Amino acid sequence: MHLGLMMECDYREGRTQDEAFDEAFITAENAENWGFDGVWLAERHFAPPQSGRAIPSVVSSPLIFATAIAAKTSRIRVGTAVLVLPLGPSGPYGGGSGYHRQHQPRTPGPGHRAQRVPLGLRGLRYSLRGEP
């Protein structure tokens, strides 16, 4: 059995972004020290603490953040829980369109998302099969 920790990297009101990043790095390092096998990152956009929308987070680019965590740890595995397809590249990882419109209020409208999700999922299926 593998034990993982889901990290949303909250960015709370009254805290700076630097403090939120530091807290997330400490959490990942502690997870490794406590014997967790991995950490999973959530992708969140457009929700600063004062906005009242969604869960404020400092992780709008989980692949870059995962790289930073990997550089600060030695054993723990790092993964993305979901990469938002309309905003991220297609590739061999999980993706989604976000579960509520308020989570991406500045992205193109629903028609755009409806077109991008099947395209991204098709790319994911091809990647998993090893096809170009």
Backbone as JSON, one array per atom type, in Angstrom:
{
  "sequence": "MHLGLMMECDYREGRTQDEAFDEAFITAENAENWGFDGVWLAERHFAPPQSGRAIPSVVSSPLIFATAIAAKTSRIRVGTAVLVLPLGPSGPYGGGSGYHRQHQPRTPGPGHRAQRVPLGLRGLRYSLRGEP",
  "N": [[0.84, -1.17, 0.0], [0.47, 2.24, -0.76], [0.98, 5.44, 0.59], [-0.27, 8.62, 0.23], [-0.24, 12.23, 0.17], [-2.54, 14.75, -0.33], [-2.07, 17.92, -1.56], [-3.22, 21.15, -1.45], [-2.12, 23.58, -1.18], [-2.85, 26.0, 0.21], [-3.54, 29.49, 0.3], [-3.84, 31.73, 2.46], [-5.77, 34.5, 3.73], [-4.06, 37.34, 4.93], [-1.61, 36.2, 4.87], [1.49, 36.03, 3.11], [2.38, 35.33, -0.34], [4.91, 34.2, -0.44], [5.08, 33.09, 2.14], [3.07, 31.17, 1.92], [4.14, 29.47, -0.05], [6.48, 28.63, 1.32], [5.3, 27.25, 3.46], [4.06, 25.16, 2.06], [6.29, 23.82, 0.98], [7.54, 22.99, 3.35], [5.55, 21.3, 4.31], [5.62, 19.25, 2.36], [8.24, 18.29, 2.75], [8.0, 17.42, 5.4], [6.07, 15.42, 5.02], [7.58, 13.54, 3.64], [9.5, 12.93, 5.63], [7.82, 11.8, 7.52], [7.15, 9.42, 6.41], [5.4, 9.22, 4.25], [4.55, 8.15, 0.95], [4.14, 9.69, -1.29], [3.27, 12.94, -2.65], [0.52, 14.84, -3.79], [-0.5, 17.29, -6.05], [-2.75, 20.02, -6.39], [-4.21, 21.92, -9.02], [-4.9, 25.28, -9.2], [-6.58, 28.34, -10.0], [-6.86, 31.92, -10.26], [-7.91, 32.82, -7.75], [-7.36, 34.66, -5.4], [-6.84, 35.22, -1.83], [-8.6, 37.29, -0.87], [-10.67, 37.26, -2.68], [-12.84, 35.59, -2.25], [-13.59, 33.46, -3.78], [-13.62, 30.04, -4.57], [-10.9, 27.9, -3.48], [-8.24, 29.56, -2.29], [-4.99, 29.38, -3.65], [-1.47, 28.85, -4.17], [-0.59, 27.41, -6.27], [-0.59, 27.47, -9.44], [0.7, 26.34, -11.47], [1.27, 23.29, -11.43], [3.19, 21.43, -12.38], [5.65, 22.76, -12.48], [5.84, 23.46, -9.8], [5.91, 20.9, -8.69], [8.4, 20.07, -9.56], [10.03, 21.77, -8.06], [9.47, 20.81, -5.48], [10.47, 18.22, -5.74], [13.17, 18.81, -5.97], [13.72, 19.58, -3.39], [13.34, 17.39, -1.83], [14.12, 13.88, -1.25], [13.2, 11.25, -1.56], [10.42, 10.99, -1.74], [7.59, 10.66, -3.91], [6.21, 12.77, -6.42], [3.24, 14.08, -7.68], [0.61, 15.14, -9.94], [-2.69, 15.9, -9.12], [-4.78, 16.74, -10.75], [-4.54, 18.23, -13.92], [-5.56, 21.12, -15.45], [-7.1, 20.88, -18.43], [-7.9, 22.88, -20.47], [-6.1, 24.88, -19.9], [-3.57, 23.8, -19.7], [-0.87, 21.91, -21.28], [-1.4, 19.03, -23.43], [-0.62, 15.7, -22.5], [1.13, 12.91, -20.96], [-0.55, 12.61, -18.45], [-3.01, 13.1, -15.84], [-6.06, 14.92, -16.44], [-8.44, 17.63, -16.47], [-11.39, 19.71, -16.67], [-11.95, 21.47, -14.68], [-14.23, 21.78, -11.99], [-16.11, 23.69, -11.5], [-17.4, 26.68, -12.76], [-16.58, 29.08, -11.53], [-14.0, 28.58, -10.75], [-12.29, 29.03, -12.84], [-12.63, 31.8, -13.9], [-11.65, 33.51, -15.87], [-11.09, 32.17, -18.15], [-11.73, 31.15, -21.58], [-15.16, 30.82, -22.78], [-17.73, 28.25, -22.03], [-18.04, 26.75, -24.43], [-15.49, 26.64, -25.51], [-14.14, 25.12, -23.57], [-15.59, 22.76, -23.81], [-14.75, 21.88, -26.27], [-11.98, 21.55, -25.92], [-11.56, 19.64, -23.87], [-12.32, 16.93, -24.8], [-10.38, 16.73, -26.83], [-7.97, 16.93, -25.37], [-8.23, 14.65, -23.74], [-8.2, 12.66, -25.68], [-5.57, 12.93, -26.57], [-4.29, 12.16, -24.23], [-5.09, 9.44, -24.06], [-3.79, 8.41, -26.36], [-1.14, 8.91, -25.62], [-0.85, 7.23, -23.41], [-1.04, 4.79, -24.64], [1.24, 4.79, -26.06], [1.29, 5.89, -28.56], [1.8, 8.21, -31.29]],
  "CA": [[0.0, 0.0, 0.0], [1.18, 3.51, -0.81], [0.28, 6.51, 1.3], [0.02, 9.92, -0.36], [-0.83, 13.42, 0.78], [-3.05, 15.72, -1.29], [-1.7, 19.28, -1.15], [-3.85, 22.22, -2.21], [-1.23, 24.73, -1.02], [-3.72, 27.14, 0.52], [-2.98, 30.84, 0.39], [-4.85, 32.33, 3.34], [-5.74, 35.95, 3.93], [-3.12, 37.75, 5.97], [-0.33, 35.54, 4.6], [2.06, 36.39, 1.81], [2.6, 34.19, -1.22], [6.15, 33.55, 0.01], [4.76, 32.26, 3.3], [2.3, 30.03, 1.45], [5.09, 28.55, -0.69], [7.32, 28.04, 2.37], [4.47, 26.28, 4.18], [3.86, 24.0, 1.19], [7.56, 23.07, 0.92], [7.72, 22.34, 4.66], [4.58, 20.19, 4.35], [6.15, 18.16, 1.53], [9.41, 17.73, 3.44], [7.48, 16.67, 6.55], [5.43, 14.2, 4.52], [8.66, 12.59, 3.37], [10.06, 12.52, 6.92], [6.82, 11.01, 8.24], [6.98, 8.13, 5.75], [4.48, 9.21, 3.11], [5.17, 7.71, -0.31], [4.02, 10.7, -2.33], [2.39, 14.1, -2.48], [-0.24, 15.15, -4.99], [-0.75, 18.73, -6.11], [-3.95, 20.5, -7.08], [-4.02, 23.13, -9.83], [-5.96, 26.26, -8.93], [-6.34, 29.62, -10.66], [-7.71, 33.1, -10.15], [-8.65, 32.87, -6.49], [-6.59, 35.19, -4.27], [-7.61, 35.09, -0.58], [-9.66, 38.28, -0.69], [-11.69, 37.15, -3.73], [-14.01, 34.84, -1.8], [-13.88, 32.4, -4.75], [-12.89, 28.76, -4.53], [-9.88, 27.76, -2.44], [-7.04, 30.26, -2.72], [-3.82, 28.52, -3.72], [-0.33, 29.41, -4.89], [-0.15, 26.46, -7.29], [-1.26, 27.58, -10.73], [1.49, 25.54, -12.39], [1.72, 22.2, -10.58], [4.38, 20.73, -12.88], [6.82, 23.52, -12.01], [5.88, 23.32, -8.35], [6.34, 19.53, -8.41], [9.85, 20.05, -9.77], [10.64, 22.42, -6.89], [9.37, 19.88, -4.35], [11.41, 17.12, -6.0], [14.51, 19.3, -5.69], [13.87, 19.77, -1.95], [13.15, 16.11, -1.16], [15.01, 12.87, -1.85], [12.58, 9.95, -1.76], [8.98, 11.05, -1.96], [7.15, 10.85, -5.29], [5.38, 13.96, -6.56], [2.36, 13.97, -8.83], [-0.49, 16.11, -10.05], [-4.01, 15.29, -8.97], [-5.46, 17.09, -11.99], [-4.08, 19.39, -14.67], [-6.72, 21.65, -16.15], [-6.8, 20.75, -19.86], [-7.94, 24.09, -21.29], [-5.0, 25.78, -19.57], [-2.29, 23.11, -19.74], [-0.6, 21.11, -22.47], [-1.78, 17.63, -23.33], [0.54, 14.86, -22.26], [0.84, 11.68, -20.21], [-0.96, 12.84, -17.07], [-4.45, 13.31, -15.7], [-6.51, 16.27, -16.76], [-9.85, 17.91, -16.29], [-11.75, 21.06, -17.07], [-12.39, 22.22, -13.51], [-15.58, 21.33, -11.71], [-17.04, 24.79, -11.32], [-17.01, 27.82, -13.59], [-15.9, 30.12, -10.75], [-12.59, 28.26, -10.56], [-11.53, 29.61, -13.95], [-13.52, 32.81, -14.45], [-11.06, 34.28, -16.96], [-10.85, 31.32, -19.31], [-12.8, 31.29, -22.57], [-16.45, 30.28, -22.37], [-17.95, 26.82, -21.98], [-17.83, 26.11, -25.72], [-14.06, 26.39, -25.63], [-13.83, 23.98, -22.7], [-16.22, 21.57, -24.37], [-13.93, 21.43, -27.39], [-10.63, 21.21, -25.49], [-11.49, 18.45, -23.01], [-12.18, 15.69, -25.58], [-9.09, 16.74, -27.52], [-6.95, 16.61, -24.38], [-8.38, 13.25, -23.33], [-7.73, 11.84, -26.8], [-4.11, 12.97, -26.49], [-3.91, 11.34, -23.07], [-5.24, 8.03, -24.43], [-2.7, 8.08, -27.28], [0.11, 8.9, -24.86], [-0.8, 6.03, -22.57], [-0.83, 3.64, -25.53], [2.53, 4.94, -26.71], [1.09, 6.3, -29.95], [2.1, 9.64, -31.51]],
  "C": [[0.89, 1.24, 0.0], [0.32, 4.58, -0.14], [0.71, 7.84, 0.71], [-0.72, 11.03, 0.35], [-1.27, 14.37, -0.33], [-2.77, 17.12, -0.76], [-2.4, 20.3, -2.05], [-3.09, 23.53, -2.09], [-2.02, 26.02, -0.81], [-2.93, 28.43, 0.72], [-4.01, 31.66, 1.16], [-4.66, 33.84, 3.48], [-4.83, 36.29, 5.1], [-1.75, 37.12, 5.81], [0.19, 36.01, 3.25], [2.18, 35.13, 0.95], [3.88, 33.45, -0.83], [5.89, 32.63, 1.19], [3.98, 31.02, 2.88], [3.2, 29.0, 0.77], [5.96, 27.86, 0.36], [6.55, 26.96, 3.13], [4.28, 25.0, 3.35], [5.14, 23.16, 1.1], [7.82, 22.33, 2.23], [6.78, 21.15, 4.78], [5.09, 19.0, 3.55], [7.35, 17.49, 2.2], [8.98, 16.92, 4.66], [6.82, 15.37, 6.11], [6.48, 13.14, 4.23], [9.24, 12.05, 4.68], [9.11, 11.62, 7.7], [6.52, 9.68, 7.55], [5.96, 8.08, 4.64], [5.25, 8.8, 1.86], [5.12, 8.79, -1.38], [3.17, 11.87, -1.88], [1.76, 14.39, -3.83], [-0.62, 16.62, -4.93], [-2.02, 19.04, -6.88], [-3.59, 21.75, -7.87], [-5.2, 24.06, -9.57], [-5.56, 27.6, -9.53], [-7.31, 30.69, -10.19], [-8.51, 33.17, -8.86], [-7.75, 33.38, -5.36], [-7.46, 35.19, -3.01], [-8.77, 36.06, -0.46], [-10.79, 38.15, -1.71], [-12.96, 36.46, -3.26], [-14.4, 33.71, -2.74], [-13.02, 31.18, -4.46], [-11.94, 28.69, -3.34], [-8.64, 28.47, -2.94], [-5.82, 29.34, -2.64], [-2.71, 29.23, -4.47], [0.12, 28.5, -6.03], [-1.01, 26.59, -8.55], [-0.5, 26.8, -11.79], [2.07, 24.35, -11.61], [2.95, 21.45, -11.09], [5.66, 21.44, -12.43], [6.96, 23.38, -10.5], [6.34, 21.92, -7.95], [7.85, 19.4, -8.57], [10.57, 20.67, -8.58], [10.59, 21.5, -5.67], [10.36, 18.73, -4.53], [12.85, 17.55, -5.71], [14.78, 19.43, -4.19], [13.72, 18.47, -1.16], [14.03, 15.06, -1.85], [14.31, 11.56, -2.21], [11.13, 10.02, -2.22], [8.66, 11.28, -3.44], [6.18, 12.04, -5.33], [4.53, 13.82, -7.81], [1.31, 15.07, -8.84], [-1.8, 15.35, -9.91], [-4.81, 15.52, -10.25], [-4.72, 18.27, -12.61], [-5.27, 19.85, -15.5], [-6.41, 21.7, -17.64], [-6.88, 22.05, -20.65], [-6.77, 25.03, -21.03], [-3.64, 25.13, -19.72], [-2.11, 22.33, -21.02], [-1.13, 19.7, -22.31], [-0.52, 16.8, -23.17], [0.17, 13.68, -21.4], [0.54, 11.92, -18.74], [-2.45, 13.1, -17.04], [-4.84, 14.74, -16.01], [-7.99, 16.42, -16.52], [-10.13, 19.34, -16.66], [-12.11, 21.94, -15.89], [-13.84, 21.87, -13.25], [-16.56, 22.46, -11.49], [-16.53, 26.0, -12.08], [-16.25, 28.88, -12.79], [-14.42, 29.82, -10.54], [-11.72, 28.78, -11.68], [-12.35, 30.72, -14.6], [-12.95, 33.57, -15.64], [-10.73, 33.43, -18.17], [-11.95, 31.54, -20.32], [-14.05, 30.53, -22.14], [-16.57, 28.78, -22.45], [-17.74, 26.1, -23.31], [-16.37, 25.75, -25.93], [-13.66, 25.17, -24.8], [-14.39, 22.69, -23.28], [-15.41, 21.02, -25.54], [-12.57, 20.91, -26.92], [-10.56, 19.92, -24.69], [-11.42, 17.16, -23.83], [-10.85, 15.61, -26.32], [-7.96, 16.36, -26.56], [-7.02, 15.16, -23.93], [-7.95, 12.29, -24.44], [-6.2, 11.79, -26.8], [-3.59, 12.13, -25.34], [-4.0, 9.86, -23.41], [-4.11, 7.59, -25.37], [-1.37, 7.99, -26.54], [0.25, 7.64, -24.03], [-0.59, 4.76, -23.39], [0.52, 3.69, -26.22], [2.42, 5.32, -28.17], [1.39, 7.78, -30.1], [0.84, 10.49, -31.48]]
}
